[in-house]
Amino acid sequence: MTIFEKWGGWRKKCLGREGSAGQFWGVTARVLIDGPSELVFDYGIPVGMGVVPGCRVRVPLRRKSAVGTVLSVGEVAQMDFALREIEALVDPEPLITPVLLRVAGWIADYYGSSLESVIRSVLPESVRTEENSAKTRRVAVLKGDVVDEVVAKLEKRAPRQHAILILLKHAEGGRMAVADLGEGNAGALKALERAGLILLEVEEVRRDPEDGVEEVLESVPLALNAGQAAALDVVLEAVAGPKEAKPILLLGVTGSGKTEVYLQAARRALDLGKTVLVLVPEISLTPQTVRRFKARFAGMQEQVAVLHSNLSQGERFDEWHRIRKGVARIVIGARSAVFAPLPDLGLILVDEEHENSYKQENPPRYHGRDVAVLRGAFEPCAVVLGSATPSLESWHNCQTGKYQLVRLNERADGQSMPLVRVVDMRLEKGKHKGGPAILSDKLRTALEGRLEKGEQSILFLNRRGFARSLQCPSCGHVCQCPHCSVALTYHRTDERLVCHVCGYQAIVPKKCPECKDPAIALQGYGTQKVEEVLAKVLPTAKFARIDADAMRRKHALRDTLHAFKTHKIDILIGTQMIAKGLHFPNVTLVGILNADLGLHVPDFRAGERTFQLLTQVAGRAGRGDLAGEVVVQTFTPHSPSIQFARQHDFDGFSEQEMEFRSQFGFPPFGHCAVLTSRSTHERRAEFTLQTLLVRLKEDAPAGMMIGEVLPSPLIRAHGQYRFQITLRSRKARPLSRHVQGVLARTTLPEDVTVVFDMDALNFS
């Protein structure tokens, strides 16, 4: 039974007007009303109105009209009240395709989300709400039969009209925007229109997200090495071949030329009259990917569209409708772009498929990579998952035959992988006075050498701010967020203490709030501190910082990366925003300042994430003609994650990690979910989850493991206390449906929120 069949009999009386008992309606529509609340009501469909699922309709809501989306259509039997009718169709065609409706139903069922919340992701707010519409402008168009003699006669008699005609004759296509013709020309334009010399038209204006970006130079397909050619053949066979083709995992070392395989595969899909969807894990990777595709498809740049959350409402509206109408045939975007309404989809490319950012952290908590694979099966179309460090879930799917594995074991330019040096920071402790070492002697020397040679470097530290915390050496007091159980981070640029969980800010105290000792001191360091240290150690170097604080301005990230590419910057300091996907041939040195940050956390994926992050960051070095070097600073140099990353050995790491996961039934050998309760009342949050635990254990599916109620690692966030239960099972569906059933039968306290996260990636 599908989710639409399961919910087909659900009916709402709230908007019904009293009618004769036993009234019969042939067909009704279930409509999701636009707005922040999840209002869903049933309406009758007038005879002759072609309403189908996915349509946008106008309906009566109390004493007003509202716009909504049709979720499902079905027949209804006798009722004891009269349904109100749909007033009109907003769009003649449905905005949501049957495939996307099917995907939405699957997400709602699998991840335990309401169908309404999924539809809101499929159909973004900028498209749903009536506040947004296409931007238009008035245009003056010169008629083709206007002769020079007519223009000349107006020079003395009507100089304004003459000037307008001269401008239009020299304009491209004989057309110009009325606003560009200058002010005070309204009368002259009307006179020219009455005389039949021009036409005044209204045309749509695209709000281009890439507006202001310098024009890209056309690129040509590169010669492929043997490995790339073999990989491309496999992908092309899936694009043009049988509908039941398996998803392809393209495992290629950093710099192996996966992007070139993507580009040539996309060309083949377009030649077959199909469209292409490209997913990237971070918005920061979008500009570079867009430039590469526009450069390769220079003659069809208007057919490349961008979708991500940083677009303005107007930009997102325009891009979405260009995609729906088939104007844009290539869509590039982050996680939410998986719902792009592309017709005739032929190829889905998921770059850096291992990235956690593909997992949505707010309802609906879907995984973009997995939804991409699902959509590929429903369309059907070819799906390519690319990574140098694939997730163990995808790797396991290859080993079990669900995915097809293709490998690229060498760099495309023939260069060897960068040399990785591991520096034991425990040995650096005595060399530096006044606190922990930020730059080891080896890394500082390497930076100086690259600066002398005119080469570029990248310094990676996955912690923003200036100092991790502010602590009193006398009483041990640490300045903490009043709403979250974390220490406040010191930001020197703003001279503020900032909570990186809820955003709370406080003034920096001059003395300890507890014992009044003025010796309160900074502990740890972040990217701002690294920036300060570099200014002292390398005063002649030009450097820039990329993190969430420095990149607040729109297009700031794009401009900084462009400056780095054109060698206006010698050293780039950044967080995970620069960790993957970026290609800078002149970068020969990468410094990883604290490789242990994500290693010692209560998460069974900690080792996998550390290995992936180190390997990806290291891969930014030596991608051109010059050899690369990576310096990894760590206090645990013998960690398997660090040692395997040092050797670029994914097979070795995956073998030992899979053995550990198999013994305890962790993913990919099972599914892991988290049930979290949140409330401003600590005891109420805990008691609610304990009640649910008792009900979960009743009639639990065979093989399902249910943990105890425990405080979340981050027990307080945004002023709410958090408790969680971890659930594991070999099979996902029985687990998800059992939890959903228990939640549906349980009435929760008004001030307690319970969240179910299927296939959870975040356990904090």
Summary of the structure (lengths in Angstrom):
residues: 764
radius of gyration: 29.8
end to end distance: 35.0
largest distance: 94.0
contacts: 2481
relative contact order: 0.08
helix: 34%
strand: 24%
